[in-house]
Amino acid sequence: MTVVSRTTSTAAGGGRRPAGAPRHRPGARRVSIAGIALRTPYWVFTGALALIFLAPLVWTAVASVSPQAGTNQVDGWGFGNYETLARYQAGIWRYLFNSAFVSLLTVALTLVISFFGGYAFARFRFPGKNVLFLLTLAILMVPYATLLIPLYVLLNEVGLANSLVGVALVLTMFQLPFSTFLMRISFEAVPRELDEAATVDGCSSFGALWRVLLPAVKPGLITVGLFSFLAAWNDFFAPLILINDTERMTLPLAVSNLRGQVQGVVDYGATEAGVVILALPCIVLFLLLQRHYVRGFMSGALKG
Amino acid sequence: MRRGRQALLGWLYATPTAVFVVALFAIPLLLVIKMSVSKWPLLTGDQGFNAPANFEKAVDHRFFTDSVVFTLKYTVLATVLLLVLGLGLALLVQESSRWNNLLRASFLIPSALGLASASLLFYVFYSPYASPLKPLMDSWGFTFLGSPNAALFSTTFLIVWRYAGFYMVLMLVGLQGIPADVFEAARSDGATRWQTFWRVTMPLLRPTLALTTVLCVTGSLLAFEQFYILTKGGPDNSTITVVQLIYSVAFQGQNDLGVAAAISVIVLVALVVINALQLRAFRSEES
């Protein structure tokens, strides 16, 4: 649990009292009864706030295995709702596979493209460099829907209609502004002497990139990979438009469609189970890679 | 000689980026402009130039004005709430301590969820059948998505839940960027905490506020998933956003990609103008 603590500790340690923060003297951390009494309302208030953010998640997880009328889990606790989900149309395994396929392909493509692209933008001068970089960032300015309508037509033309590869290509493109930008600043943060020394020692530029720079920009790559995975795993709009075959739907689409299937009666239990399966990898990755997750936000904020 | 080799290598490494950006961004962008001035039904494809018929149809669409007004209303509501809450949470957990790190992580966890997953979660949470607040709904006689205003506020709550942590982090980064001695100076000049906040923190936070406002306004103007999943545009078509209109014109019934492309182009131009105005406003205030 160390979200942005690296940066905050210096600020708090500098003896500054942040505006609006509760009165609290950094130097004197004596635990007194009066101090505890003074801090208790703060703990209660902030604890309640944290609970508001956590409660919906916890509730969904609990509700998905608890008995509920109108679901496949009527009496007693158990995994009836997950069984419904497993049997839904092409089956959850199919949808999990589709989602995993799209996500991993997107992550792989994003990593490769932004690794080479970031290197090119950080270390080389070539004609059209600035135009290409600005064009890449301009992807951010254009609404999702504005691009998906023509992409639907284009992918049909080249035989990628209704294809998971097509979805992964589109999702990779949407990841490029963030990932190219982040990889560029990651490479720029590495001292030039490092790869120059490698080149002098007889490494080719690719050798220097692979053996010397790759380890140096690894944190950047982890952040890029994490963000592209989360974006691809969770994306709803692109598959909604580009996929119309139930066999090829991704998990978010399948869980969303599941609601309207049984004669208009919504199976809330199965929906809860679907949300749990969708959320689980994201939350696990968040907890494991929190530092990288937060750094991704910060690099955008600092330079954006 | 050396420079030529440099340029060649640079282009070599940038080629994958260039291919993706051109094939999946630049060409589609040109195509959407062409589509907006062509008769282009979903099933038969390009039927030739017809400008400005698509734009006339787009503006005359019976939900066009409603969706623009609703989207703007939602954008103002979401932006104000998210920025105020994001800043509030950031100030609350600004000092580093074990407890605050725990709080930050809790506020941030929902942002790891997809917007679609979060919307599905709240779809069940708000339903009159499966909601944990069912007893409350029964005894007070209200529903979360039953009336236009309730649907708007319920959806906004979902968005605040999902994004507040994200804006908190951006605000924290901004707050870290303010040098500590500025606060020292304000304190030694006898400024109250309230004065310090309005006269020192807020002005120095302006770049962060500009960034977060632009991000939040852009995101909210393009809202789709939350309304598509939670309200399906209802009740009584009161919660249709502009992007939902594009989707429904293109793929639900009307099947007219030309008109959808025309609305998309209008949205694109509007977005560029709105963002330019915002950045200008933040810059001119500065000088």
Interface residues (C-beta under 8 A of the other chain):
Chain A: M1 T2 V3 V4 S5 T7 T8 S9 A11 A12 G14 G15 R16 R17 P18 A19 G20 A21 H24 W43 T46 L49 A50 I52 F53 L54 P56 L57 W59 T60 A63 Q68 G70 V112 I113 S114 F116 G117 Y119 A120 F121 R123 F124 R125 F126 P127 G128 K129 L132 L135 T136 A138 I139 M141 V142 P143 Y144 A145 T146 L147 I149 P150 L151 Y152 V153 L154 L169 V170 T172 M173 L176 T180 S205 L230 W233 N234 D235 F236 F237 L240 I241 P252 V255 S256 R259 V266 Y268 G269 T271 E272 G274 V275 L278 A279 C282 I283 L285 F286 Q290 Y293 V294 F297 M298 A301 L302 G304
Chain B: R3 Q6 A7 L8 L9 G10 W11 L12 Y13 A14 T15 P16 T17 A18 F20 V21 L24 F25 A26 I27 P28 L29 L31 V32 M35 G45 L89 L91 L92 V93 Q94 E95 S96 R98 W99 N100 N101 L102 L103 R104 A105 S106 F107 L108 I109 P110 A112 L113 G114 L115 A116 S117 L120 L121 F122 Y123 V124 F125 S127 Y129 A130 P132 W161 A164 G165 F166 V169 L170 L172 V173 G174 L175 Q176 G177 A180 D181 F183 E184 R187 R193 T196 F197 V200 T201 T208 L211 L222 F224 E225 I229 V243 I246 Y247 A250 F251 L257 A260 A261 S264 V265 V267 L268 L271 V272 N275
